[in-house]
Amino acid sequence: MLVLAALPQPRLHTFGLTPEEALAGVTRNAAAALGLQDEIGTLELGKAADLCVWEVEELPELAYHLGLNRLSMCFRGGVERTSGTGQRTRL
């Protein structure tokens, strides 16, 4: 007698990761891979952080609007580097 069990199918997305997984991969997980999770990778008190804010309703919109500048604000080293129009104010 042959019994077939339904195996769970892996979650497949357009690029293999959900937008949330991709964001974690380039922030929290990247910092951990470099051994720098105590210094960078997440927004926490005492950690160094660069932060970008995009004008999107949901995270997946970032992938669907490639080529469009939806950047609202960008901070590097705690200093704002863009104006509200997405233009750099200083390097």
C-alpha positions as CSV (number, residue, x, y, z in Angstrom):
1,M,0.0,0.0,0.0
2,L,1.4,3.4,-1.0
3,V,0.4,6.4,1.2
4,L,1.2,9.9,-0.1
5,A,1.2,12.7,2.5
6,A,0.7,16.3,1.5
7,L,3.9,18.1,2.1
8,P,3.7,21.8,2.8
9,Q,4.7,23.8,-0.2
10,P,7.4,26.4,0.3
11,R,6.3,30.0,0.2
12,L,7.2,31.4,-3.2
13,H,7.2,35.0,-4.0
14,T,8.3,37.0,-7.1
15,F,11.9,37.2,-5.9
16,G,11.8,34.3,-3.4
17,L,11.4,36.6,-0.4
18,T,8.5,38.6,1.0
19,P,9.3,42.4,1.2
20,E,9.5,42.0,5.0
21,E,12.1,39.2,4.6
22,A,14.1,41.2,2.1
23,L,14.2,44.2,4.4
24,A,15.2,42.1,7.4
25,G,17.9,40.6,5.2
26,V,19.6,43.9,4.4
27,T,19.2,45.3,8.0
28,R,19.0,43.1,11.1
29,N,20.3,39.9,9.5
30,A,23.1,41.6,7.6
31,A,24.3,43.2,10.9
32,A,24.2,39.8,12.6
33,A,26.2,38.2,9.8
34,L,28.8,40.9,10.2
35,G,28.8,40.5,14.0
36,L,27.6,44.1,14.4
37,Q,24.1,43.4,15.8
38,D,24.9,45.3,19.0
39,E,25.8,48.5,17.0
40,I,23.6,48.5,13.8
41,G,20.8,46.7,12.1
42,T,17.7,47.8,14.1
43,L,16.3,51.0,15.3
44,E,17.2,51.0,19.0
45,L,18.4,53.5,21.5
46,G,22.2,53.7,21.4
47,K,22.7,52.1,18.0
48,A,24.0,54.0,14.9
49,A,21.3,54.3,12.3
50,D,20.7,55.5,8.8
51,L,17.0,55.9,8.0
52,C,15.0,56.4,4.9
53,V,11.3,57.2,4.8
54,W,9.4,56.5,1.6
55,E,5.9,57.7,0.7
56,V,4.2,54.3,0.2
57,E,1.1,52.7,1.8
58,E,2.6,49.3,2.2
59,L,6.1,47.8,2.0
60,P,5.5,45.8,-1.3
61,E,5.0,49.1,-3.1
62,L,8.8,49.7,-3.0
63,A,9.4,46.8,-5.3
64,Y,6.6,47.7,-7.7
65,H,7.8,51.3,-8.1
66,L,11.4,50.7,-9.0
67,G,12.8,53.6,-11.0
68,L,10.5,56.1,-9.2
69,N,11.8,58.2,-6.4
70,R,9.3,57.7,-3.6
71,L,11.9,58.9,-1.0
72,S,10.4,61.4,1.4
73,M,13.3,61.8,3.9
74,C,16.7,60.3,4.5
75,F,18.9,60.5,7.5
76,R,22.6,59.4,7.6
77,G,24.4,59.5,10.9
78,G,21.5,61.2,12.5
79,V,21.6,64.1,10.1
80,E,18.8,64.7,7.5
81,R,20.3,64.4,4.0
82,T,17.2,65.2,1.9
83,S,14.5,67.8,1.8
84,G,10.9,66.9,1.6
85,T,11.1,66.7,-2.2
86,G,13.6,63.9,-2.1
87,Q,16.5,66.1,-3.2
88,R,19.8,65.9,-1.3
89,T,20.6,68.9,0.8
90,R,24.2,67.8,1.6
91,L,26.5,64.7,1.4
